[in-house]
Amino acid sequence: MRPRRRNIAAIAVFVVYTVALATAVVFAALRQITRTEIEDARKAGEQAAAEQRRYIGTIVIPADIIGRCRQLEFDNITGAIREGNEIQCAYESFSTDSSPNRIDAIRDAFSKR
């Protein structure tokens, strides 16, 4: 009777080992598929964001503090203007045909009345 008990024990150990190994393989495969899906979704999100940024322009306006400029973002699709960062800039970088100089000229024309 002892040899038969050993056979049953050996078979039970083999079955448990096989089930554990199969579970580990399936878990690893599902985990890899999930990583691939996550990576694909991340890349698609980055492409969509880049496509969205394509229609956004930057507007730079001199601030009250000399050497500082306000940066605004204009969304060409929705028409929304979002406040950006305050950046370092020099008034000399604006040409005489730039928007700040034209705006100043228009303001000065009305303020002389």
VOGU-3710 file (C-alpha; in Angstrom, 3 decimals, decimal comma):
1> mrprrrniaa> 0,000/0,000/0,000  2,839/2,344/0,558  3,858/2,600/-3,106  0,310/3,581/-4,046  0,249/6,397/-1,466  3,537/7,684/-2,849  2,114/7,688/-6,352  -0,949/9,672/-5,258  1,236/12,167/-3,400  3,547/12,526/-6,402
11> iavfvvytva> 0,596/13,060/-8,732  -0,920/15,639/-6,359  2,374/17,549/-6,183  2,696/17,408/-9,977  -0,869/18,713/-10,458  -0,340/21,563/-7,965  2,962/22,485/-9,629  1,361/22,416/-13,110  -1,562/24,585/-12,009  0,798/27,084/-10,354
21> latavvfaal> 3,013/27,229/-13,448  0,029/27,682/-15,795  -1,360/30,429/-13,554  1,993/32,251/-13,582  2,250/32,042/-17,379  -1,311/33,310/-17,886  -0,784/36,134/-15,374  2,457/37,214/-17,089  0,811/37,144/-20,520  -2,185/39,193/-19,360
31> rqitrteied> 0,107/41,666/-17,644  2,157/42,101/-20,836  -0,993/42,650/-22,896  -2,137/45,266/-20,408  1,223/47,072/-20,616  0,999/47,109/-24,402  -2,512/48,521/-24,292  -1,470/51,180/-21,802  1,535/52,151/-23,942  -0,646/52,361/-27,063
41> arkageqaaa> -3,190/54,515/-25,223  -0,425/56,812/-23,954  0,986/57,256/-27,470  -2,482/57,961/-28,868  -3,033/60,566/-26,144  0,272/62,256/-26,942  -0,590/62,369/-30,643  -4,009/63,849/-29,889  -2,436/66,473/-27,630  0,121/67,365/-30,302
51> eqrryigtiv> -2,654/67,661/-32,867  -4,617/69,903/-30,491  -1,553/72,115/-29,831  -1,292/72,648/-33,581  -4,202/75,079/-33,419  -2,935/77,074/-30,433  -1,048/80,323/-30,937  0,988/82,357/-28,490  0,434/86,065/-27,851  3,155/88,035/-26,048
61> ipadiigrcr> 2,188/91,343/-24,420  4,582/93,624/-22,522  3,679/93,758/-18,837  3,784/96,726/-16,493  7,163/95,625/-15,199  9,988/96,489/-17,580  11,580/93,407/-19,033  8,572/91,173/-18,317  5,874/90,054/-20,751  2,566/88,263/-20,348
71> qlefdnitga> 2,157/85,200/-22,474  -1,351/84,228/-23,571  -2,487/81,187/-25,527  -5,162/81,558/-28,185  -7,073/78,436/-29,199  -7,951/78,829/-32,859  -10,689/76,172/-32,708  -12,664/77,398/-29,686  -11,555/81,038/-29,679  -10,578/80,744/-26,011
81> iregneiqca> -7,722/82,779/-24,595  -5,866/81,243/-21,653  -3,453/83,034/-19,385  0,065/81,683/-19,750  3,232/82,425/-17,850  4,935/85,719/-17,292  8,194/85,564/-19,206  11,394/87,554/-19,477  11,479/89,717/-22,610  13,020/92,899/-23,913
91> yesfstdssp> 11,035/95,704/-25,512  13,801/96,040/-28,075  12,818/92,658/-29,457  9,534/94,134/-30,707  9,909/95,713/-34,103  8,316/99,057/-34,941  5,620/97,130/-36,762  4,813/94,903/-33,789  1,478/94,756/-32,030  2,567/96,517/-28,820
101> nridairdaf> 3,807/99,536/-30,777  0,621/99,665/-32,864  -1,520/99,380/-29,749  0,478/102,147/-28,072  0,073/104,342/-31,172  -3,703/103,822/-31,210  -3,931/104,512/-27,466  -1,860/107,682/-27,814  -4,056/108,887/-30,695  -7,155/108,699/-28,493
111> skr> -5,525/110,064/-25,364  -4,552/113,361/-27,100  -8,178/114,421/-27,623
//
